């Protein structure tokens, strides 16, 4: 690649991951289609995108660890329930590509944004609920399913995790985004990257620009999320979910 093309990758990664860190997911909305547009196959672009997305979690950690305290029970739940699903999804996507599933996911993702828009007070206050064994069991089952989606699809699964933490466990958007960026961005995407790297190929020479953009974007978006608060995060979440829904329904570039 030329220096100009590396600069394009950096700018794309920076923008995609800044918006992702601000809204709680969705970096693949911009980054993944661009990788395909620049000449990578679906499988190689997916694996390369997963590796680059790990830096999003690192950038978020650098910002959130100074101000946020993650609860051990939710850290354990997202790792124990989600990581096996990510590995399973990474194995499935390279064997069963399914356009119908993408359209269905697009409709569901767009519906998340519409639901959030029609529910003005959603995620604005921290209201803990379902913190018993049954609540964690059902919540973990849903996170396993979301892990499968994360391992097999490219856009929007972090947004599902964010909204699930808000709806099921009563978190506010700011708190839920912190869990999503750190645990999904770093650990889920890391597991997906390893799985896809073993089963497929990664374009290593494209990664420096993508990783640098992801790292800075993760930090910048997290900073803006903490500075602007739940109302702005909610609006960004709604915009990104609608855009991802449209992109999945209409198909990749």
N, C-alpha and C positions, 0 to 999 in steps of 0.2 A: 504494500500500500504506500501511496505517496504521503508526504507530510500533511498536505491539505486534507486527504481522506482521514488521517488520524485525528486532525483537528475537528472534522465533522463528527467523528465518533465521540470525541470528548464532549462536544457541545450537546449532542443528542443525549448522551448518558447523564450529563449534568442536569439538563432540563427534566428528563424523565424521572430521575431519582429525587430531585427536589420536590416535584409534584407528588411523587409516591410517598415521600416522608411526611409531607404536609397533610395528605388525605388518608393515609393508612394503607396504601397499596396502589398497584396499577402502573408500575414502571414499564411493564411489557407493552402497554398501550402504544408507546412511542418507540421504545428501544428495539423490541423484537421485529416489528415490520421493517424497520430501517436496515437491520442486519440482513434480512431476506432481500430487500431492495438492492443492497450493495453486493449481492451475489452468493450468499450462503444458502445451502439447502435448509429445509425445515429442521431436520434433526441436528445439524451442526449449529444452526442459529440458536436453537433451543438450549443446547448444552452450553454454548458460549455465553448466552444471556444469563443462565443460571449461575455460572461462575462469577460473572460481573456483578450480579445482584447481591452476592455475599458482602461486597464492600459497602452496600447500602446499610446493612446491619451494623457494620463496624463504625460507619459514620454516625449512625444513630446512637450507638453506645457511647461514643465520645461526648455527645451532647446530653443524653438523658441521664447518664450515671451521676451527673453533678446535681440533678434536681429531682429525680424520680427514684422511688424505692419499689422494686418489683417484689411481689409476694411470692414466697417460695412455693406455695401450693399451686399457683397458676403457672409458674415457670416449669414445674415438674409436669403438670397436666399437659401443657402445650408440647413438651418434648416427648413424653411417654406416649401420648395419644397421636400426635401428629407425625413424628418421624417414620414410624412403620408405614403409614399411609403414603408419605412422600416417596419412599423406596418402591412401594407397590405401584404407584402411579407412574414413576419413571420407567418401570419395566413394561407397563401396559402401553404407553404412548408410542413406543418404537415398534410395537406389533400391531396395534389396532387404531390407526388414525380414523377419526369419525367426525365428518362434517356436521352431521345432525346434532351431535353432542355440543359442538361449538355454537350452533344456532340456539339450542336450548339454553346453554349457559349464558349466551348473550341476552336472551329475553329475561332470564332470572337476574342477571347482574344489573340490567337497566331497571328492573323492578325494585331492586334495593334502593337505588337513587330516588325513584318516585316515592317509595314508602317513606324514606327519610325526609323528603321534601314535604310530604303531607302530614308528618308528625313533628311539629315545630319544637317540642320540648325533648325529643329523643336525644339521649346522650349528653345533655347539658349539665346534669348533676350526677354525682356519684351516689348511687342507691343500691348498696350490696344486696344480693338475693341469691337463692339457690346455692348456698354454701354448705349443704349437707351431702352425704354420701350419694344419694339418688341424683341430686343436682349435678354433682361432679361426674357421675357415671354417664348420664345423658349428654352432658356437655362434652365429655371426652369422646363419646361416640361420634358426635357431630364433628369434632376436631379431627378425628381419624379420617372421616369422609373428605373434609376440606384438605387434609394432607394428600389424599389421593389426587384430588383436583390440582393441588399445587405441583405435584410431581409430573402431571401429565399435560397440563395446559400452561399457557404463557402469560395470561393477563387476568388480573382481577381477583385471584384467590386470596391475596392479603386483605382485600376489601371485605371479603366474606368473613374472615377471621375477626376483623375489627368490629363489624356489625354484630356478629355472634356474641362477642364479649360484652357488647353494649346491651343487647336484647336479653340474653340468657342470664348473665351474671350481674347486670345492673351497673356496669362501668360507665363513666363518662367517656366522651370521644378521646380526650387527651390521654387518659390513662390507657385506654384500649389500643390506641395508636402506638404507644410506647412498647407494649407487649408484642404487637404485630411486627414492628420494625426490627426489634432486637431478636426475637425468637424465630419468627418466620423469615425475616430478611437474612439473618446470619445462619441459624441452625437448619431450618427447613430447606432453604435454598442451597446451603452447603451440602446437605445430604442428597438433594436432587442433582447437584452438579457432579458429585462423586459417582452417583448411579449412572447418569447419562454419559459421564466421561469414560466409565468402564465399558458401557454398552455401545457407545458411539464415538464421535470425534469432537474435539474442541479446537477452535481457531486461536491458538495461543498468541500469535503475533498481533491479533486485534485487541487482546485483553488489557495491555497497559493503559490505553486511552479510556477504555470502558471502565476499568477499575478506578482510575483516578477520578473520573466524572462521577461514578457512583459514590465514592467516599466523600467527596465534597458535597454532592447533592444530598446525601443522607444527613450530613451534619447541618447543612443550610436549611433543609426542609424541617428537620427536627427543631432547630432554633426558632423558625417562624411559627411552628405549631405551638411551642411553649409561649412565645411572645403574643400571639394573636388570640389563643384560647379556643374553647369548644365551638363557639358560633362559627368562626372562620373555618375550622377543621370540618365541621358538618357541611358547610357549603361546598368546600373543595371535594369532600367525599361524594356528594350528590353529583357534581359536575363530572368527576372522573368515572363514576359508575355508569352514568348515561353514555359517556363517550366510549367506554369499553364495550358496553352492550351493543352499541351501533357498530363498532368495529368487528366484533365477533359475528354479528348477524350478516354483515355485508361481506365478510371474508378478509383475508390478508391482502396487503398491497400487491 
